[in-house]
Amino acid sequence: MITSISWKNIWRSKTRSLVVIAAITLGLFGGLFCCAFFEGMADRRVKEAISTEISHIQIHNPKYLENPEIGFTISNIDQLTKDIESITDVKAVSSRIKFNAMIASSSSNSGVSIVGIDPDNEKRVTEMYSTLLTREEVEESYNTGDSRLVDKILADSVGSYFENAKRNPIFIGEELAKTLKIKVRSKVVLTFQNTEGSLTGSAFRVCGIFRTENSTFEKSQVFVRQNDLRSLTGLPENKAHEIAILLDDNEAAKPVAEMLQEKYPALEVSDWKTIQPEVAMINDMMEVTMIIVMIIVLLALGFGIVNTMLMVVLERVKELGMLMAVGMRKGKIFRMIILESVLLSLTGAAIGMGLSVAVIEFFSERGLDLTSFAQEGFEAMGFGAIFYPSLGIEFYLEVTFLVIITGVLSSVYPAWKALKLNPADALRSE
């Protein structure tokens, strides 16, 4: 009965109630969309880092992490990778040769990290093979729909992921290609130390140019075949610098890493949060930011509800006095005002959350394109300029609970004011 009366009381002043509902709707929609934006940004950065840059877990010689020299390797790679692949939650394993070098073209030079891979095996661990520019990206970049021109650009500037490559192919990033002013089939020279400590090097031919959402990664990493590096450096067949491990689930990274560390105490096992702490920090920071945004939104809405409910009580002084005079208990009056506030809040929240679900779903499929505003800035920080907002159902449930709490707290003072009314004085008021 109290609930029914409270609901009817809300609509006694339709204009005021609709204004409050509209404010709650817009406030929650704005807050939820911002949270979805932050959540999508963090999730995409983590996914990009794991899928193209680092994988879930990496294993190194402890000395290699202090000084990434060619001599600090992991031995017995074949047996080690087989043992790791048999572990639950491990999806794929790939070994890498990795050390610093100098790359030079006829126009420029730069310091890079050479990553020697088995191209077929690396496909199981990372998605570098899928980072070549697409036809749509070329059309957008060059603002052309001419199929013949697009075919020429694709042939000249994209290439392949080691497919049909002959002697010493190299796979480089788009930003590095711009720095060196080279394209597919261009020749570059890599200079590095061999296992004896002497400088050596060789000419490599660009087989493909990849593009990621991290321009720093594009400038600093180049990929070549392991066998080519072994023949140039003298590195034995069963040694490597890094073992990359892909898991079935991000959350399994820490327990699996701890288990591997116990199993191989002579090696250094690191999960993705340890390898790139800035990515983990961004992920955690986004969660804190989402909470802060929703607290600010709900505080602002709470003050608005307090003001509205206080006006409701002051306008109905005579009515409330009459209810108390005929015997309605003050506890019921208190609950009635609390319920009015909660129902008002939940009505606006339901509309706001419904609207946010529709808009977030729309942009989660199509993406929110900010490339024309700050593409270079985002990519310098490792983010793509196209965002895909997302929010889990758990967050909506948490917000619903917070809205109810906000409605209750916002109506405590107005309800308390109602309880302080003297029935006789209230009846004499105009």
Phi, psi and omega in degrees: 000314180299320180297317180297316179296318180298319180296318179293324179298326180302321187265012174289330173238085188298318183299313181296317180296319179294323178295316179295316179298318179297320179296316179296318180301308182293321179297313180292321178300313179298316180295316181293322179292320176299317179296319178296322178297313180296318180297315179296321179297313181294316181298319181292322179295317179296315180298316180297317181297316182287318188282333184238345188245309192234337190069183185283319184223144174231145178240134181222165164290131182306324180291332181296324180292330177283324182207102187288066178270159185295336184279345183270087187245174172254131181267166176054049185299317184300312180292321181297315180294324178295318179297318182291322181297336181279354182281140177300143181081349179276124182267317181200156181223141179215137177265152182221148167259131187211123176201169183275151182203178175245133177245139183221141172242185179289346184253328187200179176213166183197155174275138182218170171251119179276131177243111178270121187231162164266105189308317181292318181288325181295333178299334181283339186256319180232169181252029179300328181296339183261009185265008175293149180298142178265167177302318181297321180294322178293317179300318181289318182296320183261001177052053181216147175246008180289109185297325180293320178293318179298317178300320181293316181296317179299317180292325185274334191237355185249302177078214185217172180265075177065005179290135178056023179280144181262244187275130174048061174283154177221140184247116188235166180276158182297319180295321177293323178298322177293318180298317182274352181057054180231170177218186179300139182077001173289155181258135175231161179242126176258133179237131184200176178268145173266184185292343178269359178088004179268149177288136176215177181179177180195163177274138177235152178246132183293120179263336181197156179237118182262159178226125177242185178268007182236101184294329178296319178296319179298325182282335192252348185242134171231148184241133177225172179281141180303315184299324178295319180290321181299318181291332181275328185262340184081016180287130181301158185298324188258027178234149177206170182263338188211141171242121180258134184236128175255133182251171178282338186213138179300323185291342181278353186301311184293310180297322179293319178298318179295321179294319178293324179296322177292324182286325181235073184295339181280350181251166178253117181251126183230135173274175187296331179289329177281322181294314179234079183298334179294328177290317177297321180296318179299317180299314179291322182295323179296322178297317178295319180298319179299317180296316181297317180300314182291326177296316179298315180298313183290326176297315179298317179293324180299317178297322177295321180291321177303312180299316181295313183291329176293319176297320179300314181295315182294328179286337186247029181301312182296319180296316179294323177297321179294319179297320178289326181292327180272003171111003177291130182291149180296330178298321179291322177296319178300313181295325181296316180290321177300315181296321177302315180295316182294316180295321177297316180294315182293327178296312178295322181294318181298316179293316180297317180290322176298317178295317181294322178300316181295314182291317179297319178298320180299310183283337178291335178270318185265336181086150176256106189273115177244022183297330182281351183258309188207047182298312182297320180295315179296314183292333176294333178266000178094008179255146171283161181269000174248121186251148180236092183300147178203146176217136178279158180299331181297324181293321177297321179294320178296319179295320178301316178298317180294325178296317179298315178299318179298317179298318180293310182296324182290339183258358182297312181295312176301321180293322177297321177299323179294322180292335182280353181293141172267123184307316183296315179293322181296319181294330180277350182284154179264000000 
